[in-house]
Amino acid sequence: MRTTTSGTPAFRPLVEACRDCGISRTVAYELVNSGQLATFKIGARRYVTEDSLRTLPSRMGLDLAKSKAVR
């Protein structure tokens, strides 16, 4: 398993990782379907990369700024 420099896994199960961040299962899958979270599957289980989850707030802020600029 790939790990970060701190020795923790670089990816976690999607629902578990999002729940720990206060994101509901429904919203987690909405983020996946919109392409805002990088995920992959091993068997039937979906995993999210720690980098994708950690940078989500800043990327969502950038998307918000872009949508305001279009108006």
PQR file of N, CA, C, O and H, with PARSE charges and radii, in Angstrom:
ATOM      1  N   MET A   1       0.846  -1.183   0.000 -0.4000 1.5000
ATOM      2  CA  MET A   1       0.000   0.000   0.000 -0.0000 2.0000
ATOM      3  C   MET A   1       0.886   1.238   0.000  0.5500 1.7000
ATOM      4  O   MET A   1       1.843   1.318   0.770 -0.5500 1.4000
ATOM      5  N   ARG A   2       0.579   2.180  -0.839 -0.4000 1.5000
ATOM      6  CA  ARG A   2       1.320   3.434  -0.903 -0.0000 2.0000
ATOM      7  C   ARG A   2       1.015   4.259   0.338  0.5500 1.7000
ATOM      8  O   ARG A   2      -0.131   4.311   0.784 -0.5500 1.4000
ATOM      9  H   ARG A   2      -0.198   2.115  -1.465  0.4000 1.0000
ATOM     10  N   THR A   3       2.036   4.907   0.901 -0.4000 1.5000
ATOM     11  CA  THR A   3       1.838   5.721   2.101 -0.0000 2.0000
ATOM     12  C   THR A   3       2.364   7.121   1.883  0.5500 1.7000
ATOM     13  O   THR A   3       3.167   7.379   0.986 -0.5500 1.4000
ATOM     14  H   THR A   3       2.967   4.865   0.538  0.4000 1.0000
ATOM     15  N   THR A   4       1.891   8.016   2.725 -0.4000 1.5000
ATOM     16  CA  THR A   4       2.381   9.387   2.707 -0.0000 2.0000
ATOM     17  C   THR A   4       3.675   9.461   3.500  0.5500 1.7000
ATOM     18  O   THR A   4       4.086   8.459   4.086 -0.5500 1.4000
ATOM     19  H   THR A   4       1.239   7.806   3.454  0.4000 1.0000
ATOM     20  N   THR A   5       4.322  10.602   3.537 -0.4000 1.5000
ATOM     21  CA  THR A   5       5.577  10.747   4.273 -0.0000 2.0000
ATOM     22  C   THR A   5       5.387  10.536   5.767  0.5500 1.7000
ATOM     23  O   THR A   5       6.343  10.203   6.468 -0.5500 1.4000
ATOM     24  H   THR A   5       3.988  11.415   3.061  0.4000 1.0000
ATOM     25  N   SER A   6       4.173  10.722   6.265 -0.4000 1.5000
ATOM     26  CA  SER A   6       3.924  10.513   7.688 -0.0000 2.0000
ATOM     27  C   SER A   6       3.651   9.053   8.008  0.5500 1.7000
ATOM     28  O   SER A   6       3.462   8.695   9.170 -0.5500 1.4000
ATOM     29  H   SER A   6       3.397  10.993   5.695  0.4000 1.0000
ATOM     30  N   GLY A   7       3.629   8.193   6.967 -0.4000 1.5000
ATOM     31  CA  GLY A   7       3.416   6.771   7.191 -0.0000 2.0000
ATOM     32  C   GLY A   7       1.963   6.336   7.125  0.5500 1.7000
ATOM     33  O   GLY A   7       1.671   5.152   7.291 -0.5500 1.4000
ATOM     34  H   GLY A   7       3.782   8.484   6.022  0.4000 1.0000
ATOM     35  N   THR A   8       1.041   7.269   6.884 -0.4000 1.5000
ATOM     36  CA  THR A   8      -0.374   6.909   6.770 -0.0000 2.0000
ATOM     37  C   THR A   8      -0.691   6.544   5.329  0.5500 1.7000
ATOM     38  O   THR A   8       0.000   7.010   4.424 -0.5500 1.4000
ATOM     39  H   THR A   8       1.278   8.231   6.749  0.4000 1.0000
ATOM     40  N   PRO A   9      -1.709   5.727   5.083 -0.5600 1.5000
ATOM     41  CA  PRO A   9      -2.051   5.364   3.703  0.2800 2.0000
ATOM     42  C   PRO A   9      -2.384   6.596   2.863  0.5500 1.7000
ATOM     43  O   PRO A   9      -2.930   7.574   3.375 -0.5500 1.4000
ATOM     44  N   ALA A  10      -2.054   6.546   1.577 -0.4000 1.5000
ATOM     45  CA  ALA A  10      -2.306   7.661   0.666 -0.0000 2.0000
ATOM     46  C   ALA A  10      -3.740   7.660   0.178  0.5500 1.7000
ATOM     47  O   ALA A  10      -4.161   8.595  -0.504 -0.5500 1.4000
ATOM     48  H   ALA A  10      -1.611   5.752   1.161  0.4000 1.0000
ATOM     49  N   PHE A  11      -4.501   6.625   0.513 -0.4000 1.5000
ATOM     50  CA  PHE A  11      -5.913   6.553   0.132 -0.0000 2.0000
ATOM     51  C   PHE A  11      -6.685   5.817   1.208  0.5500 1.7000
ATOM     52  O   PHE A  11      -6.122   5.048   1.988 -0.5500 1.4000
ATOM     53  H   PHE A  11      -4.159   5.866   1.067  0.4000 1.0000
ATOM     54  N   ARG A  12      -7.994   6.069   1.236 -0.4000 1.5000
ATOM     55  CA  ARG A  12      -8.880   5.454   2.236 -0.0000 2.0000
ATOM     56  C   ARG A  12     -10.205   5.129   1.576  0.5500 1.7000
ATOM     57  O   ARG A  12     -10.514   5.658   0.509 -0.5500 1.4000
ATOM     58  H   ARG A  12      -8.451   6.693   0.604  0.4000 1.0000
ATOM     59  N   PRO A  13     -10.997   4.258   2.204 -0.5600 1.5000
ATOM     60  CA  PRO A  13     -12.337   4.007   1.668  0.2800 2.0000
ATOM     61  C   PRO A  13     -13.125   5.315   1.606  0.5500 1.7000
ATOM     62  O   PRO A  13     -13.102   6.106   2.550 -0.5500 1.4000
ATOM     63  N   LEU A  14     -13.817   5.537   0.497 -0.4000 1.5000
ATOM     64  CA  LEU A  14     -14.505   6.802   0.238 -0.0000 2.0000
ATOM     65  C   LEU A  14     -15.452   7.209   1.361  0.5500 1.7000
ATOM     66  O   LEU A  14     -15.321   8.297   1.921 -0.5500 1.4000
ATOM     67  H   LEU A  14     -13.836   4.895  -0.269  0.4000 1.0000
ATOM     68  N   VAL A  15     -16.388   6.352   1.686 -0.4000 1.5000
ATOM     69  CA  VAL A  15     -17.421   6.727   2.660 -0.0000 2.0000
ATOM     70  C   VAL A  15     -16.807   6.998   4.026  0.5500 1.7000
ATOM     71  O   VAL A  15     -17.190   7.958   4.696 -0.5500 1.4000
ATOM     72  H   VAL A  15     -16.494   5.468   1.230  0.4000 1.0000
ATOM     73  N   GLU A  16     -15.867   6.171   4.444 -0.4000 1.5000
ATOM     74  CA  GLU A  16     -15.215   6.343   5.743 -0.0000 2.0000
ATOM     75  C   GLU A  16     -14.429   7.662   5.801  0.5500 1.7000
ATOM     76  O   GLU A  16     -14.536   8.410   6.773 -0.5500 1.4000
ATOM     77  H   GLU A  16     -15.556   5.392   3.901  0.4000 1.0000
ATOM     78  N   ALA A  17     -13.648   7.936   4.765 -0.4000 1.5000
ATOM     79  CA  ALA A  17     -12.838   9.155   4.734 -0.0000 2.0000
ATOM     80  C   ALA A  17     -13.713  10.399   4.724  0.5500 1.7000
ATOM     81  O   ALA A  17     -13.429  11.366   5.431 -0.5500 1.4000
ATOM     82  H   ALA A  17     -13.561   7.328   3.976  0.4000 1.0000
ATOM     83  N   CYS A  18     -14.774  10.379   3.929 -0.4000 1.5000
ATOM     84  CA  CYS A  18     -15.668  11.536   3.862 -0.0000 2.0000
ATOM     85  C   CYS A  18     -16.417  11.727   5.173  0.5500 1.7000
ATOM     86  O   CYS A  18     -16.578  12.857   5.636 -0.5500 1.4000
ATOM     87  H   CYS A  18     -15.005   9.593   3.355  0.4000 1.0000
ATOM     88  N   ARG A  19     -16.875  10.634   5.776 -0.4000 1.5000
ATOM     89  CA  ARG A  19     -17.571  10.727   7.056 -0.0000 2.0000
ATOM     90  C   ARG A  19     -16.675  11.386   8.097  0.5500 1.7000
ATOM     91  O   ARG A  19     -17.144  12.214   8.879 -0.5500 1.4000
ATOM     92  H   ARG A  19     -16.744   9.717   5.401  0.4000 1.0000
ATOM     93  N   ASP A  20     -15.384  11.029   8.116 -0.4000 1.5000
ATOM     94  CA  ASP A  20     -14.445  11.633   9.066 -0.0000 2.0000
ATOM     95  C   ASP A  20     -14.260  13.124   8.820  0.5500 1.7000
ATOM     96  O   ASP A  20     -13.863  13.859   9.723 -0.5500 1.4000
ATOM     97  H   ASP A  20     -15.003  10.357   7.481  0.4000 1.0000
ATOM     98  N   CYS A  21     -14.547  13.573   7.602 -0.4000 1.5000
ATOM     99  CA  CYS A  21     -14.447  15.003   7.258 -0.0000 2.0000
ATOM    100  C   CYS A  21     -15.784  15.727   7.378  0.5500 1.7000
ATOM    101  O   CYS A  21     -15.868  16.926   7.114 -0.5500 1.4000
ATOM    102  H   CYS A  21     -14.869  12.976   6.868  0.4000 1.0000
ATOM    103  N   GLY A  22     -16.827  15.003   7.776 -0.4000 1.5000
ATOM    104  CA  GLY A  22     -18.144  15.620   7.923 -0.0000 2.0000
ATOM    105  C   GLY A  22     -18.942  15.670   6.638  0.5500 1.7000
ATOM    106  O   GLY A  22     -19.893  16.445   6.538 -0.5500 1.4000
ATOM    107  H   GLY A  22     -16.759  14.028   7.990  0.4000 1.0000
ATOM    108  N   ILE A  23     -18.582  14.863   5.652 -0.4000 1.5000
ATOM    109  CA  ILE A  23     -19.283  14.828   4.374 -0.0000 2.0000
ATOM    110  C   ILE A  23     -20.157  13.582   4.343  0.5500 1.7000
ATOM    111  O   ILE A  23     -19.676  12.476   4.588 -0.5500 1.4000
ATOM    112  H   ILE A  23     -17.810  14.232   5.733  0.4000 1.0000
ATOM    113  N   SER A  24     -21.432  13.760   4.043 -0.4000 1.5000
ATOM    114  CA  SER A  24     -22.352  12.619   4.019 -0.0000 2.0000
ATOM    115  C   SER A  24     -22.053  11.713   2.830  0.5500 1.7000
ATOM    116  O   SER A  24     -21.383  12.120   1.881 -0.5500 1.4000
ATOM    117  H   SER A  24     -21.822  14.658   3.844  0.4000 1.0000
ATOM    118  N   ARG A  25     -22.551  10.492   2.890 -0.4000 1.5000
ATOM    119  CA  ARG A  25     -22.374   9.527   1.807 -0.0000 2.0000
ATOM    120  C   ARG A  25     -22.950  10.073   0.496  0.5500 1.7000
ATOM    121  O   ARG A  25     -22.330   9.945  -0.560 -0.5500 1.4000
ATOM    122  H   ARG A  25     -23.095  10.162   3.661  0.4000 1.0000
ATOM    123  N   THR A  26     -24.124  10.675   0.570 -0.4000 1.5000
ATOM    124  CA  THR A  26     -24.774  11.211  -0.625 -0.0000 2.0000
ATOM    125  C   THR A  26     -23.931  12.298  -1.262  0.5500 1.7000
ATOM    126  O   THR A  26     -23.715  12.285  -2.474 -0.5500 1.4000
ATOM    127  H   THR A  26     -24.627  10.779   1.428  0.4000 1.0000
ATOM    128  N   VAL A  27     -23.454  13.233  -0.465 -0.4000 1.5000
ATOM    129  CA  VAL A  27     -22.636  14.327  -0.978 -0.0000 2.0000
ATOM    130  C   VAL A  27     -21.310  13.781  -1.507  0.5500 1.7000
ATOM    131  O   VAL A  27     -20.799  14.274  -2.512 -0.5500 1.4000
ATOM    132  H   VAL A  27     -23.630  13.244   0.520  0.4000 1.0000
ATOM    133  N   ALA A  28     -20.753  12.780  -0.848 -0.4000 1.5000
ATOM    134  CA  ALA A  28     -19.502  12.175  -1.311 -0.0000 2.0000
ATOM    135  C   ALA A  28     -19.662  11.651  -2.728  0.5500 1.7000
ATOM    136  O   ALA A  28     -18.809  11.902  -3.579 -0.5500 1.4000
ATOM    137  H   ALA A  28     -21.168  12.380  -0.031  0.4000 1.0000
ATOM    138  N   TYR A  29     -20.741  10.929  -2.994 -0.4000 1.5000
ATOM    139  CA  TYR A  29     -20.954  10.383  -4.332 -0.0000 2.0000
ATOM    140  C   TYR A  29     -21.311  11.477  -5.338  0.5500 1.7000
ATOM    141  O   TYR A  29     -21.005  11.344  -6.523 -0.5500 1.4000
ATOM    142  H   TYR A  29     -21.435  10.725  -2.303  0.4000 1.0000
ATOM    143  N   GLU A  30     -21.943  12.542  -4.891 -0.4000 1.5000
ATOM    144  CA  GLU A  30     -22.190  13.679  -5.789 -0.0000 2.0000
ATOM    145  C   GLU A  30     -20.859  14.316  -6.203  0.5500 1.7000
ATOM    146  O   GLU A  30     -20.686  14.697  -7.361 -0.5500 1.4000
ATOM    147  H   GLU A  30     -22.191  12.650  -3.928  0.4000 1.0000
ATOM    148  N   LEU A  31     -19.923  14.432  -5.258 -0.4000 1.5000
ATOM    149  CA  LEU A  31     -18.605  14.987  -5.558 -0.0000 2.0000
ATOM    150  C   LEU A  31     -17.835  14.089  -6.522  0.5500 1.7000
ATOM    151  O   LEU A  31     -17.140  14.574  -7.415 -0.5500 1.4000
ATOM    152  H   LEU A  31     -20.064  14.124  -4.317  0.4000 1.0000
ATOM    153  N   VAL A  32     -17.965  12.780  -6.335 -0.4000 1.5000
ATOM    154  CA  VAL A  32     -17.320  11.829  -7.241 -0.0000 2.0000
ATOM    155  C   VAL A  32     -17.905  11.958  -8.639  0.5500 1.7000
ATOM    156  O   VAL A  32     -17.164  12.039  -9.619 -0.5500 1.4000
ATOM    157  H   VAL A  32     -18.530  12.385  -5.611  0.4000 1.0000
ATOM    158  N   ASN A  33     -19.234  11.979  -8.736 -0.4000 1.5000
ATOM    159  CA  ASN A  33     -19.900  12.050 -10.041 -0.0000 2.0000
ATOM    160  C   ASN A  33     -19.613  13.359 -10.774  0.5500 1.7000
ATOM    161  O   ASN A  33     -19.622  13.396 -12.005 -0.5500 1.4000
ATOM    162  H   ASN A  33     -19.836  11.913  -7.940  0.4000 1.0000
ATOM    163  N   SER A  34     -19.358  14.430 -10.025 -0.4000 1.5000
ATOM    164  CA  SER A  34     -19.052  15.719 -10.660 -0.0000 2.0000
ATOM    165  C   SER A  34     -17.567  15.855 -10.982  0.5500 1.7000
ATOM    166  O   SER A  34     -17.152  16.851 -11.574 -0.5500 1.4000
ATOM    167  H   SER A  34     -19.350  14.400  -9.025  0.4000 1.0000
ATOM    168  N   GLY A  35     -16.765  14.862 -10.599 -0.4000 1.5000
ATOM    169  CA  GLY A  35     -15.337  14.887 -10.892 -0.0000 2.0000
ATOM    170  C   GLY A  35     -14.507  15.685  -9.906  0.5500 1.7000
ATOM    171  O   GLY A  35     -13.337  15.962 -10.172 -0.5500 1.4000
ATOM    172  H   GLY A  35     -17.102  14.053 -10.118  0.4000 1.0000
ATOM    173  N   GLN A  36     -15.082  16.062  -8.776 -0.4000 1.5000
ATOM    174  CA  GLN A  36     -14.349  16.875  -7.811 -0.0000 2.0000
ATOM    175  C   GLN A  36     -13.519  16.053  -6.837  0.5500 1.7000
ATOM    176  O   GLN A  36     -12.653  16.600  -6.154 -0.5500 1.4000
ATOM    177  H   GLN A  36     -16.032  15.838  -8.560  0.4000 1.0000
ATOM    178  N   LEU A  37     -13.764  14.749  -6.760 -0.4000 1.5000
ATOM    179  CA  LEU A  37     -12.955  13.871  -5.925 -0.0000 2.0000
ATOM    180  C   LEU A  37     -12.346  12.784  -6.801  0.5500 1.7000
ATOM    181  O   LEU A  37     -13.045  12.163  -7.603 -0.5500 1.4000
ATOM    182  H   LEU A  37     -14.467  14.304  -7.315  0.4000 1.0000
ATOM    183  N   ALA A  38     -11.049  12.555  -6.649 -0.4000 1.5000
ATOM    184  CA  ALA A  38     -10.360  11.495  -7.388 -0.0000 2.0000
ATOM    185  C   ALA A  38     -10.523  10.188  -6.628  0.5500 1.7000
ATOM    186  O   ALA A  38     -10.060  10.054  -5.495 -0.5500 1.4000
ATOM    187  H   ALA A  38     -10.482  13.059  -5.998  0.4000 1.0000
ATOM    188  N   THR A  39     -11.180   9.230  -7.259 -0.4000 1.5000
ATOM    189  CA  THR A  39     -11.401   7.940  -6.631 -0.0000 2.0000
ATOM    190  C   THR A  39     -11.018   6.813  -7.580  0.5500 1.7000
ATOM    191  O   THR A  39     -10.806   7.026  -8.774 -0.5500 1.4000
ATOM    192  H   THR A  39     -11.556   9.338  -8.179  0.4000 1.0000
ATOM    193  N   PHE A  40     -10.935   5.621  -7.027 -0.4000 1.5000
ATOM    194  CA  PHE A  40     -10.706   4.413  -7.815 -0.0000 2.0000
ATOM    195  C   PHE A  40     -11.342   3.256  -7.066  0.5500 1.7000
ATOM    196  O   PHE A  40     -11.660   3.369  -5.882 -0.5500 1.4000
ATOM    197  H   PHE A  40     -11.107   5.447  -6.057  0.4000 1.0000
ATOM    198  N   LYS A  41     -11.523   2.148  -7.763 -0.4000 1.5000
ATOM    199  CA  LYS A  41     -12.145   0.979  -7.152 -0.0000 2.0000
ATOM    200  C   LYS A  41     -11.161  -0.174  -7.082  0.5500 1.7000
ATOM    201  O   LYS A  41     -10.347  -0.377  -7.983 -0.5500 1.4000
ATOM    202  H   LYS A  41     -11.264   2.056  -8.724  0.4000 1.0000
ATOM    203  N   ILE A  42     -11.254  -0.916  -6.005 -0.4000 1.5000
ATOM    204  CA  ILE A  42     -10.594  -2.201  -5.865 -0.0000 2.0000
ATOM    205  C   ILE A  42     -11.718  -3.164  -5.525  0.5500 1.7000
ATOM    206  O   ILE A  42     -12.297  -3.101  -4.440 -0.5500 1.4000
ATOM    207  H   ILE A  42     -11.915  -0.751  -5.273  0.4000 1.0000
ATOM    208  N   GLY A  43     -12.019  -4.043  -6.446 -0.4000 1.5000
ATOM    209  CA  GLY A  43     -13.172  -4.917  -6.274 -0.0000 2.0000
ATOM    210  C   GLY A  43     -14.432  -4.074  -6.286  0.5500 1.7000
ATOM    211  O   GLY A  43     -14.654  -3.298  -7.216 -0.5500 1.4000
ATOM    212  H   GLY A  43     -11.550  -4.094  -7.328  0.4000 1.0000
ATOM    213  N   ALA A  44     -15.250  -4.217  -5.269 -0.4000 1.5000
ATOM    214  CA  ALA A  44     -16.505  -3.466  -5.189 -0.0000 2.0000
ATOM    215  C   ALA A  44     -16.360  -2.200  -4.352  0.5500 1.7000
ATOM    216  O   ALA A  44     -17.298  -1.407  -4.271 -0.5500 1.4000
ATOM    217  H   ALA A  44     -15.070  -4.847  -4.514  0.4000 1.0000
ATOM    218  N   ARG A  45     -15.207  -2.001  -3.732 -0.4000 1.5000
ATOM    219  CA  ARG A  45     -15.037  -0.882  -2.815 -0.0000 2.0000
ATOM    220  C   ARG A  45     -14.371   0.305  -3.499  0.5500 1.7000
ATOM    221  O   ARG A  45     -13.400   0.140  -4.236 -0.5500 1.4000
ATOM    222  H   ARG A  45     -14.445  -2.646  -3.798  0.4000 1.0000
ATOM    223  N   ARG A  46     -14.902   1.513  -3.249 -0.4000 1.5000
ATOM    224  CA  ARG A  46     -14.359   2.739  -3.842 -0.0000 2.0000
ATOM    225  C   ARG A  46     -13.480   3.438  -2.811  0.5500 1.7000
ATOM    226  O   ARG A  46     -13.831   3.541  -1.635 -0.5500 1.4000
ATOM    227  H   ARG A  46     -15.691   1.647  -2.649  0.4000 1.0000
ATOM    228  N   TYR A  47     -12.324   3.919  -3.283 -0.4000 1.5000
ATOM    229  CA  TYR A  47     -11.350   4.603  -2.433 -0.0000 2.0000
ATOM    230  C   TYR A  47     -11.121   6.013  -2.950  0.5500 1.7000
ATOM    231  O   TYR A  47     -11.259   6.288  -4.142 -0.5500 1.4000
ATOM    232  H   TYR A  47     -12.039   3.836  -4.238  0.4000 1.0000
ATOM    233  N   VAL A  48     -10.766   6.909  -2.019 -0.4000 1.5000
ATOM    234  CA  VAL A  48     -10.453   8.298  -2.365 -0.0000 2.0000
ATOM    235  C   VAL A  48      -9.009   8.556  -1.964  0.5500 1.7000
ATOM    236  O   VAL A  48      -8.543   8.068  -0.934 -0.5500 1.4000
ATOM    237  H   VAL A  48     -10.655   6.686  -1.051  0.4000 1.0000
ATOM    238  N   THR A  49      -8.305   9.329  -2.787 -0.4000 1.5000
ATOM    239  CA  THR A  49      -6.928   9.675  -2.432 -0.0000 2.0000
ATOM    240  C   THR A  49      -6.952  10.779  -1.378  0.5500 1.7000
ATOM    241  O   THR A  49      -7.808  11.663  -1.400 -0.5500 1.4000
ATOM    242  H   THR A  49      -8.684   9.725  -3.623  0.4000 1.0000
ATOM    243  N   GLU A  50      -6.010  10.708  -0.471 -0.4000 1.5000
ATOM    244  CA  GLU A  50      -5.933  11.713   0.595 -0.0000 2.0000
ATOM    245  C   GLU A  50      -5.701  13.103   0.007  0.5500 1.7000
ATOM    246  O   GLU A  50      -6.262  14.082   0.499 -0.5500 1.4000
ATOM    247  H   GLU A  50      -5.314   9.990  -0.452  0.4000 1.0000
ATOM    248  N   ASP A  51      -4.881  13.200  -1.040 -0.4000 1.5000
ATOM    249  CA  ASP A  51      -4.621  14.499  -1.671 -0.0000 2.0000
ATOM    250  C   ASP A  51      -5.904  15.120  -2.212  0.5500 1.7000
ATOM    251  O   ASP A  51      -6.140  16.317  -2.046 -0.5500 1.4000
ATOM    252  H   ASP A  51      -4.425  12.405  -1.440  0.4000 1.0000
ATOM    253  N   SER A  52      -6.722  14.308  -2.854 -0.4000 1.5000
ATOM    254  CA  SER A  52      -7.963  14.812  -3.431 -0.0000 2.0000
ATOM    255  C   SER A  52      -8.900  15.328  -2.340  0.5500 1.7000
ATOM    256  O   SER A  52      -9.529  16.374  -2.496 -0.5500 1.4000
ATOM    257  H   SER A  52      -6.530  13.336  -2.989  0.4000 1.0000
ATOM    258  N   LEU A  53      -8.986  14.598  -1.251 -0.4000 1.5000
ATOM    259  CA  LEU A  53      -9.863  15.008  -0.157 -0.0000 2.0000
ATOM    260  C   LEU A  53      -9.316  16.244   0.549  0.5500 1.7000
ATOM    261  O   LEU A  53     -10.072  17.144   0.915 -0.5500 1.4000
ATOM    262  H   LEU A  53      -8.475  13.748  -1.124  0.4000 1.0000
ATOM    263  N   ARG A  54      -7.996  16.281   0.739 -0.4000 1.5000
ATOM    264  CA  ARG A  54      -7.373  17.412   1.448 -0.0000 2.0000
ATOM    265  C   ARG A  54      -7.487  18.719   0.659  0.5500 1.7000
ATOM    266  O   ARG A  54      -7.659  19.782   1.255 -0.5500 1.4000
ATOM    267  H   ARG A  54      -7.382  15.550   0.442  0.4000 1.0000
ATOM    268  N   THR A  55      -7.395  18.654  -0.656 -0.4000 1.5000
ATOM    269  CA  THR A  55      -7.427  19.867  -1.472 -0.0000 2.0000
ATOM    270  C   THR A  55      -8.830  20.241  -1.949  0.5500 1.7000
ATOM    271  O   THR A  55      -8.997  21.240  -2.649 -0.5500 1.4000
ATOM    272  H   THR A  55      -7.255  17.790  -1.140  0.4000 1.0000
ATOM    273  N   LEU A  56      -9.822  19.462  -1.585 -0.4000 1.5000
ATOM    274  CA  LEU A  56     -11.195  19.718  -2.030 -0.0000 2.0000
ATOM    275  C   LEU A  56     -11.682  21.128  -1.691  0.5500 1.7000
ATOM    276  O   LEU A  56     -12.221  21.793  -2.576 -0.5500 1.4000
ATOM    277  H   LEU A  56      -9.686  18.650  -1.017  0.4000 1.0000
ATOM    278  N   PRO A  57     -11.522  21.616  -0.470 -0.5600 1.5000
ATOM    279  CA  PRO A  57     -12.038  22.968  -0.175  0.2800 2.0000
ATOM    280  C   PRO A  57     -11.444  24.055  -1.065  0.5500 1.7000
ATOM    281  O   PRO A  57     -12.164  24.937  -1.532 -0.5500 1.4000
ATOM    282  N   SER A  58     -10.143  23.998  -1.300 -0.4000 1.5000
ATOM    283  CA  SER A  58      -9.542  25.044  -2.132 -0.0000 2.0000
ATOM    284  C   SER A  58      -9.991  24.909  -3.585  0.5500 1.7000
ATOM    285  O   SER A  58     -10.210  25.914  -4.262 -0.5500 1.4000
ATOM    286  H   SER A  58      -9.557  23.282  -0.920  0.4000 1.0000
ATOM    287  N   ARG A  59     -10.131  23.664  -4.071 -0.4000 1.5000
ATOM    288  CA  ARG A  59     -10.604  23.484  -5.446 -0.0000 2.0000
ATOM    289  C   ARG A  59     -12.048  23.913  -5.593  0.5500 1.7000
ATOM    290  O   ARG A  59     -12.422  24.446  -6.638 -0.5500 1.4000
ATOM    291  H   ARG A  59      -9.953  22.848  -3.521  0.4000 1.0000
ATOM    292  N   MET A  60     -12.862  23.701  -4.590 -0.4000 1.5000
ATOM    293  CA  MET A  60     -14.256  24.149  -4.652 -0.0000 2.0000
ATOM    294  C   MET A  60     -14.313  25.665  -4.622  0.5500 1.7000
ATOM    295  O   MET A  60     -15.175  26.262  -5.266 -0.5500 1.4000
ATOM    296  H   MET A  60     -12.558  23.268  -3.742  0.4000 1.0000
ATOM    297  N   GLY A  61     -13.417  26.295  -3.891 -0.4000 1.5000
ATOM    298  CA  GLY A  61     -13.350  27.753  -3.866 -0.0000 2.0000
ATOM    299  C   GLY A  61     -12.967  28.316  -5.217  0.5500 1.7000
ATOM    300  O   GLY A  61     -13.506  29.336  -5.646 -0.5500 1.4000
ATOM    301  H   GLY A  61     -12.716  25.810  -3.368  0.4000 1.0000
ATOM    302  N   LEU A  62     -12.033  27.651  -5.894 -0.4000 1.5000
ATOM    303  CA  LEU A  62     -11.630  28.082  -7.229 -0.0000 2.0000
ATOM    304  C   LEU A  62     -12.785  27.937  -8.201  0.5500 1.7000
ATOM    305  O   LEU A  62     -13.006  28.811  -9.039 -0.5500 1.4000
ATOM    306  H   LEU A  62     -11.595  26.822  -5.546  0.4000 1.0000
ATOM    307  N   ASP A  63     -13.529  26.833  -8.097 -0.4000 1.5000
ATOM    308  CA  ASP A  63     -14.678  26.635  -8.967 -0.0000 2.0000
ATOM    309  C   ASP A  63     -15.727  27.709  -8.723  0.5500 1.7000
ATOM    310  O   ASP A  63     -16.354  28.183  -9.670 -0.5500 1.4000
ATOM    311  H   ASP A  63     -13.349  26.123  -7.417  0.4000 1.0000
ATOM    312  N   LEU A  64     -15.926  28.098  -7.476 -0.4000 1.5000
ATOM    313  CA  LEU A  64     -16.885  29.139  -7.143 -0.0000 2.0000
ATOM    314  C   LEU A  64     -16.452  30.469  -7.753  0.5500 1.7000
ATOM    315  O   LEU A  64     -17.274  31.207  -8.297 -0.5500 1.4000
ATOM    316  H   LEU A  64     -15.416  27.713  -6.707  0.4000 1.0000
ATOM    317  N   ALA A  65     -15.152  30.772  -7.658 -0.4000 1.5000
ATOM    318  CA  ALA A  65     -14.638  32.019  -8.213 -0.0000 2.0000
ATOM    319  C   ALA A  65     -14.817  32.040  -9.738  0.5500 1.7000
ATOM    320  O   ALA A  65     -15.162  33.074 -10.309 -0.5500 1.4000
ATOM    321  H   ALA A  65     -14.485  30.172  -7.216  0.4000 1.0000
ATOM    322  N   LYS A  66     -14.584  30.903 -10.390 -0.4000 1.5000
ATOM    323  CA  LYS A  66     -14.752  30.822 -11.848 -0.0000 2.0000
ATOM    324  C   LYS A  66     -16.202  31.029 -12.231  0.5500 1.7000
ATOM    325  O   LYS A  66     -16.481  31.718 -13.213 -0.5500 1.4000
ATOM    326  H   LYS A  66     -14.304  30.062  -9.926  0.4000 1.0000
ATOM    327  N   SER A  67     -17.143  30.451 -11.481 -0.4000 1.5000
ATOM    328  CA  SER A  67     -18.553  30.576 -11.838 -0.0000 2.0000
ATOM    329  C   SER A  67     -19.042  32.008 -11.628  0.5500 1.7000
ATOM    330  O   SER A  67     -19.916  32.469 -12.363 -0.5500 1.4000
ATOM    331  H   SER A  67     -16.917  29.892 -10.683  0.4000 1.0000
ATOM    332  N   LYS A  68     -18.497  32.718 -10.641 -0.4000 1.5000
ATOM    333  CA  LYS A  68     -18.876  34.121 -10.419 -0.0000 2.0000
ATOM    334  C   LYS A  68     -18.326  35.005 -11.524  0.5500 1.7000
ATOM    335  O   LYS A  68     -18.963  35.986 -11.907 -0.5500 1.4000
ATOM    336  H   LYS A  68     -17.787  32.344 -10.045  0.4000 1.0000
ATOM    337  N   ALA A  69     -17.138  34.664 -12.045 -0.4000 1.5000
ATOM    338  CA  ALA A  69     -16.515  35.461 -13.109 -0.0000 2.0000
ATOM    339  C   ALA A  69     -17.307  35.345 -14.402  0.5500 1.7000
ATOM    340  O   ALA A  69     -17.305  36.272 -15.212 -0.5500 1.4000
ATOM    341  H   ALA A  69     -16.621  33.866 -11.734  0.4000 1.0000
ATOM    342  N   VAL A  70     -17.978  34.233 -14.603 -0.4000 1.5000
ATOM    343  CA  VAL A  70     -18.728  34.001 -15.840 -0.0000 2.0000
ATOM    344  C   VAL A  70     -19.994  34.864 -15.855  0.5500 1.7000
ATOM    345  O   VAL A  70     -20.459  35.264 -16.922 -0.5500 1.4000
ATOM    346  H   VAL A  70     -17.980  33.480 -13.945  0.4000 1.0000
ATOM    347  N   ARG A  71     -20.532  35.141 -14.709 -0.4000 1.5000
ATOM    348  CA  ARG A  71     -21.785  35.909 -14.635 -0.0000 2.0000
ATOM    349  C   ARG A  71     -21.606  37.288 -15.059  0.5500 1.7000
ATOM    350  O   ARG A  71     -22.562  38.064 -15.055 -0.5500 1.4000
ATOM    351  H   ARG A  71     -20.154  34.816 -13.843  0.4000 1.0000
TER
END
